[in-house]
Amino acid sequence: MTECGNSSASAGTGSGGSFHSMWRELLPIGRHSGSHGYRRFAWTGADTECRAWFKEQAEARGLTYEVDRNGNQWAWLGDPAQGDAVVTGSHLDSVPDGGAFDGPLGVVSSFAALDELRSRRAEFAKPLALVNFGDEEGARFGLACVGSRLTAGQLTAEQAHLLTDGEGVSLPRAMEAAGHDPEGIGADPDRLARIGAFVELHVEQGRALDLSGDRVGIASAIWPHGRWRFDFRGEANHAGTTRLLDRRDPMLSYAETVLAARREAELAGAVATFGKIAVEPNGVNAIPSLVRGWLDSRAADQESLDQVVGGIEKAAGEYARAHGIDLDVVRESFTPVVEFDHALRDELARILGTTTDLKVPVLGTGAGHDAGILAGHIPTAMLFVRNPTGVSHSPAEFAAEDDCVAGVLALADVLEGLACR
């Protein structure tokens, strides 16, 4: 489901429009009629529509709108040059056939929280900014959090220029085709220096809040996680005429490695997923010459993650040798454990503890976020909104209207506590 459930509650009813009307406006963009999931990939038509929506929301509220050198969108209340700004927001892109809430809930809630503060006649002592970070999911170019990584200097311009999509289109070319000049991409320390705190609201990707009965939670840390590419190279041959004993079939080694990943993850109390595969020549009647699979693995600590990935690599090597297959393993991305700023996290807990009757637990997460990228450079924190299904990256992803509203109000309380007199 993607519609918020019925409720008489409301939030963010200022002149810019309510949470509910914004949600309805954004909901159809990039939605696939067959899967009912979202295909809002970076620098595509759907992404352009989402960006236009963000700009319209900013201008409707009289905010100063800008796009930075890396394609991230900003809407400012107050003078950014003043510094010590409080920033909130998330992203609008999606994974293939993803849900409606992952990312957009944080962006819509940021505008709604500003509307709520204006309805309270809050007086701002610090600049406030709302942001839509580009290409957070990495669905098109294979690397997550491109916009925030570039800004933070964790992805260089040279590395970004080498990123290509499945059709061979480079990231700079895609940006240029969408009307953005790619020549200036790269680290943006001056922009980061303006920010005193970044708070990202996000739908929970799991069921911890549902199990505890809480509507809103505060993030403690992001598990260490990464992506590894496994290339199994064998020999293409005829599927109908080649004896089983004469085959060098890389699909067998890949399949056995997928099962090994499940075993290793269970042993370590972690998660491991082979969710993407490419096969050559990819014919029904052909034994593959290459099977390329991408592993995503995450764990509560670095030692557990090393145990899982090391065990999978060892098993893959053994299976490959047994079948006469050549194996290459490449780590394509990696993010160590991210501890959110303890002082900011504690301040969020203090604010929400005094402004709301909600119990607000602190919990970890296995999902990566722009907030995690920025955490090494500026104080960051996250709020989670309950997801009763526990499902994410799927059309079944869901948050009830009352919980969405609770998230907006919690975010408004936090912004008021951090940015207002």
C-alpha positions as CSV (number, residue, x, y, z in Angstrom):
1,M,0.0,0.0,0.0
2,T,1.1,3.5,-0.7
3,E,-1.8,5.6,0.5
4,C,-1.7,6.8,4.1
5,G,-4.6,5.4,6.1
6,N,-7.7,7.5,7.1
7,S,-7.4,9.7,10.1
8,S,-8.9,12.9,11.4
9,A,-5.4,14.0,12.5
10,S,-3.6,16.7,10.5
11,A,-0.3,18.5,10.5
12,G,1.5,21.1,8.5
13,T,-1.6,23.1,7.5
14,G,0.3,26.3,6.7
15,S,0.0,28.3,3.5
16,G,2.3,25.8,1.6
17,G,-0.2,23.0,1.9
18,S,-0.7,20.0,4.2
19,F,1.3,16.8,4.5
20,H,-1.6,15.0,2.9
21,S,-2.0,17.2,-0.2
22,M,1.8,17.1,-0.8
23,W,1.8,13.3,-0.4
24,R,-1.0,13.0,-3.0
25,E,0.8,15.2,-5.4
26,L,4.0,13.3,-5.2
27,L,2.4,9.8,-5.2
28,P,1.9,9.2,-8.9
29,I,5.3,10.3,-10.1
30,G,7.4,7.4,-11.3
31,R,4.9,4.8,-10.3
32,H,4.9,1.7,-12.5
33,S,1.4,0.6,-13.6
34,G,2.3,-3.1,-13.6
35,S,4.3,-3.5,-10.4
36,H,2.7,-0.5,-8.6
37,G,6.3,0.1,-7.4
38,Y,8.4,3.2,-8.1
39,R,11.1,3.7,-10.7
40,R,12.4,7.1,-9.8
41,F,16.0,6.6,-11.0
42,A,18.6,9.4,-10.9
43,W,18.6,11.9,-13.8
44,T,15.6,10.3,-15.6
45,G,12.3,11.8,-16.4
46,A,10.7,10.6,-13.2
47,D,13.6,12.2,-11.2
48,T,13.1,15.4,-13.1
49,E,9.4,15.5,-12.1
50,C,10.3,14.9,-8.5
51,R,12.8,17.7,-8.6
52,A,10.2,20.0,-10.1
53,W,7.9,19.1,-7.3
54,F,10.6,20.0,-4.7
55,K,11.2,23.3,-6.4
56,E,7.5,24.1,-6.5
57,Q,7.2,23.4,-2.8
58,A,10.1,25.6,-1.9
59,E,8.9,28.5,-4.0
60,A,5.3,28.2,-2.6
61,R,6.8,28.8,0.8
62,G,8.9,31.7,-0.2
63,L,12.1,29.8,0.5
64,T,15.4,30.4,-1.4
65,Y,15.8,27.6,-3.8
66,E,19.2,26.4,-5.2
67,V,20.8,23.3,-6.8
68,D,24.4,22.7,-5.6
69,R,27.3,21.6,-7.8
70,N,26.4,17.9,-7.2
71,G,22.8,18.2,-8.1
72,N,21.4,18.2,-4.6
73,Q,18.4,20.5,-4.1
74,W,18.2,23.0,-1.2
75,A,15.4,25.2,0.1
76,W,16.6,27.9,2.6
77,L,14.8,29.9,5.2
78,G,17.3,32.6,6.4
79,D,20.8,33.4,5.3
80,P,23.0,30.3,4.7
81,A,26.1,32.5,5.2
82,Q,25.1,33.0,8.8
83,G,26.3,29.4,9.5
84,D,25.2,26.9,12.2
85,A,22.2,26.0,10.0
86,V,19.8,23.3,10.9
87,V,19.1,21.1,7.9
88,T,16.5,18.4,7.4
89,G,15.4,16.3,4.4
90,S,16.1,13.0,2.7
91,H,15.9,11.8,-1.0
92,L,13.2,11.3,-3.7
93,D,14.8,8.6,-5.9
94,S,13.9,4.9,-5.5
95,V,15.2,1.4,-5.9
96,P,13.7,-0.6,-8.8
97,D,10.0,-1.1,-8.0
98,G,10.5,0.4,-4.6
99,G,7.9,1.7,-2.1
100,A,6.5,5.2,-1.7
101,F,7.9,6.0,1.7
102,D,11.7,5.3,1.6
103,G,13.1,8.8,1.1
104,P,10.0,10.8,0.1
105,L,8.5,10.5,3.6
106,G,11.5,12.5,4.9
107,V,11.3,15.2,2.2
108,V,7.5,15.7,2.5
109,S,7.7,15.7,6.3
110,S,10.4,18.4,6.2
111,F,8.1,20.8,4.3
112,A,5.2,19.8,6.6
113,A,7.3,20.4,9.7
114,L,8.1,23.9,8.5
115,D,4.4,24.5,7.9
116,E,3.7,23.3,11.4
117,L,6.3,25.6,12.9
118,R,4.9,28.6,11.0
119,S,1.5,27.8,12.3
120,R,3.0,27.9,15.8
121,R,4.5,31.3,14.9
122,A,8.0,29.9,15.7
123,E,10.8,32.5,15.6
124,F,13.9,31.1,14.0
125,A,17.3,32.0,15.5
126,K,19.3,29.9,12.9
127,P,19.0,29.4,9.2
128,L,16.9,26.4,8.3
129,A,17.3,24.3,5.1
130,L,15.4,21.5,3.5
131,V,17.3,19.2,1.2
132,N,16.7,16.5,-1.4
133,F,19.9,14.6,-1.9
134,G,20.4,13.1,-5.4
135,D,20.8,9.4,-6.2
136,E,20.7,8.1,-2.7
137,E,19.6,4.6,-3.7
138,G,22.2,4.0,-6.4
139,A,19.7,2.2,-8.6
140,R,21.0,3.5,-11.8
141,F,24.8,3.8,-11.4
142,G,25.4,1.1,-8.8
143,L,26.7,3.3,-6.0
144,A,24.5,4.5,-3.1
145,C,24.4,8.1,-1.8
146,V,26.1,9.7,-4.8
147,G,24.9,13.2,-4.0
148,S,26.0,13.2,-0.4
149,R,29.2,11.2,-1.1
150,L,30.3,13.9,-3.6
151,T,29.5,16.7,-1.2
152,A,31.4,15.1,1.6
153,G,34.4,14.2,-0.6
154,Q,33.9,10.5,-0.2
155,L,33.5,10.2,-3.9
156,T,35.9,12.1,-6.1
157,A,35.0,13.8,-9.4
158,E,37.3,11.3,-11.1
159,Q,35.6,8.4,-9.6
160,A,32.1,9.8,-10.4
161,H,33.0,10.2,-14.0
162,L,33.7,6.5,-14.3
163,L,30.2,5.5,-13.1
164,T,28.0,4.1,-15.8
165,D,24.5,2.7,-15.9
166,G,23.4,-0.6,-17.5
167,E,23.2,1.1,-20.9
168,G,26.7,2.4,-20.7
169,V,25.6,6.0,-20.1
170,S,28.1,7.8,-17.7
171,L,26.9,9.8,-14.7
172,P,28.2,13.1,-16.2
173,R,26.4,12.4,-19.4
174,A,23.2,11.6,-17.6
175,M,23.4,14.8,-15.5
176,E,24.1,16.9,-18.6
177,A,21.1,15.3,-20.4
178,A,18.9,16.3,-17.5
179,G,20.1,19.9,-17.6
180,H,22.8,19.9,-14.9
181,D,26.4,20.9,-15.6
182,P,28.6,18.0,-14.4
183,E,31.9,20.0,-14.6
184,G,31.6,21.3,-11.1
185,I,30.9,18.0,-9.2
186,G,33.0,17.3,-6.2
187,A,33.7,18.0,-2.6
188,D,31.8,21.0,-1.2
189,P,33.4,21.8,2.2
190,D,32.1,25.3,2.3
191,R,28.5,24.1,2.2
192,L,29.1,21.6,4.9
193,A,30.8,24.3,7.0
194,R,27.4,26.2,7.1
195,I,25.6,23.3,8.7
196,G,25.4,22.9,12.5
197,A,23.1,19.9,12.5
198,F,21.4,17.5,10.0
199,V,18.3,15.5,11.0
200,E,16.9,13.0,8.6
201,L,13.4,11.5,9.1
202,H,12.9,8.1,7.5
203,V,10.4,5.3,7.4
204,E,11.8,2.4,9.5
205,Q,13.2,-0.4,7.4
206,G,12.2,-3.2,9.7
207,R,9.7,-3.9,12.5
208,A,11.4,-2.8,15.7
209,L,9.0,0.0,16.3
210,D,6.0,-2.1,15.4
211,L,7.1,-4.8,17.9
212,S,7.7,-2.2,20.7
213,G,4.5,-0.4,19.9
214,D,6.1,3.0,19.3
215,R,5.3,5.4,16.5
216,V,8.7,7.2,16.3
217,G,12.3,6.2,17.2
218,I,15.7,7.8,17.2
219,A,18.7,6.2,15.4
220,S,21.7,5.1,17.4
221,A,24.0,3.9,14.6
222,I,24.1,2.4,11.1
223,W,25.5,-1.1,10.8
224,P,28.7,-1.5,8.7
225,H,27.8,-2.6,5.3
226,G,29.1,-3.0,1.8
227,R,28.6,-4.4,-1.7
228,W,30.8,-7.0,-3.3
229,R,30.8,-8.2,-6.9
230,F,31.5,-11.9,-7.6
231,D,32.6,-12.8,-11.1
232,F,32.4,-16.5,-11.9
233,R,34.0,-17.2,-15.3
234,G,33.5,-20.5,-17.1
235,E,33.0,-21.7,-20.7
236,A,30.0,-21.0,-22.9
237,N,28.7,-24.1,-24.6
238,H,25.6,-25.7,-26.0
239,A,23.0,-26.6,-23.3
240,G,21.7,-29.6,-25.3
241,T,24.9,-31.3,-26.6
242,T,27.5,-30.8,-23.8
243,R,27.8,-33.6,-21.3
244,L,27.5,-32.6,-17.7
245,L,31.0,-33.9,-17.0
246,D,32.4,-31.7,-19.8
247,R,30.9,-28.5,-18.5
248,R,32.5,-25.5,-16.9
249,D,29.3,-24.0,-15.8
250,P,29.7,-20.9,-13.5
251,M,26.0,-20.9,-12.6
252,L,26.6,-23.9,-10.3
253,S,29.3,-22.1,-8.3
254,Y,27.2,-19.0,-8.1
255,A,24.1,-20.9,-6.9
256,E,26.2,-22.7,-4.2
257,T,27.6,-19.4,-3.1
258,V,24.1,-17.9,-2.7
259,L,23.3,-20.8,-0.3
260,A,26.6,-20.3,1.5
261,A,25.8,-16.6,2.0
262,R,22.6,-17.6,3.8
263,R,24.4,-20.0,6.1
264,E,27.2,-17.6,7.0
265,A,24.8,-14.8,7.7
266,E,22.7,-17.0,10.0
267,L,25.9,-18.1,11.9
268,A,27.0,-14.5,12.5
269,G,23.5,-13.0,13.3
270,A,24.0,-10.8,10.2
271,V,22.3,-10.4,6.8
272,A,23.7,-11.3,3.3
273,T,21.8,-10.9,0.1
274,F,22.6,-11.7,-3.6
275,G,19.9,-9.5,-5.1
276,K,21.4,-8.7,-8.6
277,I,22.8,-11.0,-11.2
278,A,24.1,-10.6,-14.8
279,V,24.6,-13.6,-17.1
280,E,26.5,-13.9,-20.4
281,P,25.5,-14.9,-23.0
282,N,22.2,-15.1,-21.2
283,G,20.6,-17.6,-23.6
284,V,18.1,-20.3,-22.6
285,N,20.0,-22.9,-24.6
286,A,23.5,-21.8,-23.7
287,I,25.7,-22.7,-20.8
288,P,26.9,-19.3,-19.4
289,S,30.5,-18.1,-19.8
290,L,30.1,-15.5,-17.0
291,V,27.8,-15.2,-14.0
292,R,28.2,-12.0,-12.2
293,G,26.4,-11.6,-8.8
294,W,26.4,-8.7,-6.4
295,L,26.5,-9.4,-2.6
296,D,25.0,-6.9,-0.1
297,S,26.0,-7.7,3.5
298,R,25.5,-5.9,6.8
299,A,26.2,-6.7,10.4
300,A,26.0,-5.1,13.8
301,D,29.7,-4.8,14.1
302,Q,32.8,-5.0,11.9
303,E,34.0,-8.3,13.2
304,S,30.7,-10.0,12.3
305,L,30.7,-8.5,8.9
306,D,34.3,-9.6,8.2
307,Q,33.3,-13.1,9.3
308,V,30.3,-13.3,7.0
309,V,32.0,-11.9,3.9
310,G,35.2,-13.9,4.5
311,G,33.2,-17.1,4.9
312,I,31.3,-16.4,1.7
313,E,34.5,-15.7,-0.3
314,K,36.1,-18.8,1.0
315,A,33.1,-21.0,0.1
316,A,32.9,-19.3,-3.4
317,G,36.5,-20.1,-4.0
318,E,36.1,-23.7,-3.1
319,Y,33.0,-24.1,-5.3
320,A,34.8,-22.4,-8.2
321,R,37.8,-24.7,-8.0
322,A,35.6,-27.8,-7.8
323,H,33.9,-26.8,-11.1
324,G,36.9,-25.4,-12.9
325,I,35.7,-21.8,-12.7
326,D,37.8,-18.7,-12.4
327,L,36.6,-16.3,-9.6
328,D,37.2,-12.6,-9.0
329,V,35.8,-10.8,-6.0
330,V,35.7,-6.9,-6.1
331,R,34.5,-4.8,-3.2
332,E,32.6,-2.0,-4.9
333,S,31.6,0.0,-1.9
334,F,31.9,-0.1,1.9
335,T,30.7,2.0,4.8
336,P,32.0,1.3,8.3
337,V,29.8,1.5,11.4
338,V,28.3,5.0,11.8
339,E,27.7,6.2,15.3
340,F,25.4,9.2,15.1
341,D,26.5,12.3,17.1
342,H,25.8,11.4,20.7
343,A,25.2,14.9,21.9
344,L,22.7,15.6,19.1
345,R,21.0,12.2,19.6
346,D,20.7,13.0,23.3
347,E,19.3,16.4,22.5
348,L,16.6,14.9,20.3
349,A,15.7,12.5,23.1
350,R,15.5,15.4,25.5
351,I,13.4,17.6,23.2
352,L,10.9,14.8,22.4
353,G,10.8,13.7,26.0
354,T,9.6,17.1,27.0
355,T,7.3,18.0,24.1
356,T,5.4,14.8,23.4
357,D,3.8,12.0,25.3
358,L,5.2,9.5,22.9
359,K,7.9,7.0,24.1
360,V,10.8,7.5,21.7
361,P,13.2,4.5,21.8
362,V,16.7,4.5,20.4
363,L,17.5,1.8,17.9
364,G,20.1,0.8,15.4
365,T,19.6,0.2,11.7
366,G,21.1,-1.9,9.0
367,A,20.2,0.5,6.2
368,G,22.5,3.2,4.8
369,H,21.4,6.8,4.5
370,D,22.7,10.2,3.5
371,A,22.8,11.0,7.2
372,G,25.3,8.2,7.6
373,I,27.6,9.7,4.9
374,L,27.4,13.2,6.5
375,A,28.0,11.9,10.0
376,G,31.8,11.9,9.6
377,H,31.7,15.6,8.8
378,I,28.8,17.3,10.7
379,P,26.6,16.4,13.6
380,T,23.8,14.2,12.3
381,A,20.8,12.4,13.7
382,M,17.8,10.4,12.4
383,L,14.2,9.9,13.3
384,F,12.3,6.7,12.3
385,V,8.6,6.4,11.7
386,R,6.9,3.0,12.4
387,N,6.5,0.6,9.5
388,P,4.0,-2.1,10.5
389,T,4.8,-4.4,7.6
390,G,8.6,-4.2,8.2
391,V,8.8,-4.3,4.4
392,S,11.1,-1.9,2.5
393,H,12.3,-1.5,-1.0
394,S,9.0,-3.0,-2.1
395,P,5.5,-1.7,-3.0
396,A,4.3,-3.2,0.3
397,E,6.3,-0.6,2.3
398,F,3.9,1.3,4.5
399,A,3.3,3.8,7.2
400,A,-0.1,4.7,8.7
401,E,-1.3,8.2,8.5
402,D,-1.3,8.7,12.2
403,D,2.3,7.6,12.4
404,C,3.3,9.9,9.5
405,V,1.6,12.8,11.4
406,A,3.4,11.8,14.6
407,G,6.7,11.9,12.6
408,V,5.9,15.3,11.3
409,L,5.1,16.7,14.7
410,A,8.2,15.0,16.2
411,L,10.4,16.6,13.5
412,A,8.8,20.0,14.0
413,D,9.5,19.7,17.8
414,V,13.1,18.8,17.0
415,L,13.6,21.7,14.6
416,E,12.0,24.1,17.0
417,G,14.3,22.9,19.7
418,L,17.4,23.2,17.5
419,A,16.7,26.3,15.4
420,C,14.2,28.5,17.2
421,R,14.4,31.0,20.0
